[in-house]
């Protein structure tokens, strides 16, 4: 699955562009892992996703925000307690996310 995100502006120096490209690669890998966890396990909080994805919870929170902005995942409306006792959003794959994955799977079968 391809995720949209830009980490540098077009007018930034070339060093910033290179750094942004590296960050983009890592962010995309993290988003793919998060998507895979939600697909295999079902709705979870960021804290619940983290150990399954092998990503620390803080980074999961950043990437779930990206995925939600992109329409790939959505707030399920459910809340669960975090390790600190606060309540967190339970994320699920959105209809748009499922449809995008189905298109990619169909393309892979045709290849």
C-alpha positions as CSV (number, residue, x, y, z in Angstrom):
1,X,0.0,0.0,0.0
2,X,1.3,3.4,-0.9
3,X,0.8,6.2,1.7
4,X,1.0,9.9,0.9
5,X,3.1,12.2,3.0
6,X,5.7,14.8,2.5
7,X,8.3,15.7,5.0
8,X,10.0,18.6,3.2
9,X,8.9,21.6,1.2
10,X,10.0,22.0,-2.4
11,X,12.1,25.1,-1.5
12,X,14.0,23.3,1.3
13,X,17.8,22.7,0.7
14,X,18.9,19.5,-0.9
15,X,20.1,18.2,2.5
16,X,16.6,18.6,3.9
17,X,15.2,16.9,0.8
18,X,17.5,13.9,1.4
19,X,16.6,13.7,5.1
20,X,12.9,14.0,4.2
21,X,13.2,11.1,1.7
22,X,14.8,8.9,4.4
23,X,12.1,9.9,6.9
24,X,9.4,9.1,4.3
25,X,10.8,5.6,3.8
26,X,10.7,4.9,7.6
27,X,7.2,6.5,8.0
28,X,5.9,4.4,5.1
29,X,7.3,1.2,6.6
30,X,5.7,2.1,10.0
31,X,2.4,2.8,8.4
32,X,2.5,-0.5,6.5
33,X,3.2,-2.4,9.7
34,X,0.4,-0.6,11.6
35,X,-2.0,-1.4,8.7
36,X,-0.9,-5.1,8.8
37,X,-1.5,-5.3,12.5
38,X,-5.0,-3.8,12.3
39,X,-5.8,-6.1,9.4
40,X,-4.6,-9.3,11.2
41,X,-5.8,-8.5,14.7
42,X,-8.6,-6.0,14.3
43,X,-9.3,-2.7,16.1
44,X,-6.6,-1.6,18.6
45,X,-5.3,1.4,20.4
46,X,-1.9,2.8,19.5
47,X,-0.4,1.2,22.7
48,X,-1.8,-2.1,21.7
49,X,-0.5,-1.8,18.1
50,X,3.0,-0.9,19.2
51,X,4.3,-4.4,20.4
52,X,2.7,-6.2,17.5
53,X,4.2,-3.8,15.0
54,X,7.6,-3.6,16.7
55,X,7.4,0.2,16.9
56,X,7.4,2.3,20.0
57,X,4.0,3.7,21.0
58,X,5.1,7.4,20.4
59,X,5.9,6.6,16.7
60,X,2.7,4.6,16.4
61,X,0.7,7.6,17.5
62,X,2.4,9.8,14.8
63,X,1.7,7.3,12.1
64,X,-1.9,6.6,13.2
65,X,-2.5,10.3,12.9
66,X,-1.1,10.2,9.3
67,X,-3.1,7.1,8.4
68,X,-6.3,8.7,9.7
69,X,-5.6,11.9,7.7
70,X,-5.1,9.8,4.6
71,X,-8.4,8.0,5.3
72,X,-6.9,4.6,5.6
73,X,-7.9,4.1,9.3
74,X,-10.6,5.6,11.4
75,X,-11.7,6.1,15.0
76,X,-14.0,3.2,15.8
77,X,-15.8,5.2,18.5
78,X,-14.5,2.8,21.2
79,X,-12.1,3.8,23.9
80,X,-9.8,1.6,25.9
81,X,-7.5,2.3,28.8
82,X,-3.8,2.9,28.2
83,X,-1.0,1.7,30.6
84,X,-1.3,5.1,32.3
85,X,-5.0,4.6,32.9
86,X,-6.1,7.2,30.4
87,X,-8.4,6.3,27.6
88,X,-7.3,6.1,24.0
89,X,-8.9,5.8,20.6
90,X,-9.4,2.3,19.2
91,X,-8.4,2.4,15.5
92,X,-9.8,0.3,12.8
93,X,-9.3,0.1,9.0
94,X,-11.7,2.3,7.2
95,X,-13.8,1.4,4.2
96,X,-11.4,3.4,2.0
97,X,-8.5,1.5,3.5
98,X,-10.1,-1.9,2.8
99,X,-11.0,-0.8,-0.8
100,X,-7.4,0.4,-1.5
101,X,-6.0,-2.9,-0.2
102,X,-8.4,-4.8,-2.4
103,X,-7.3,-2.9,-5.4
104,X,-3.6,-3.5,-4.6
105,X,-4.3,-7.2,-4.1
106,X,-6.1,-7.4,-7.4
107,X,-3.2,-5.7,-9.2
108,X,-0.8,-8.2,-7.6
109,X,-2.8,-11.1,-8.8
110,X,-2.7,-9.8,-12.4
111,X,1.1,-9.2,-12.3
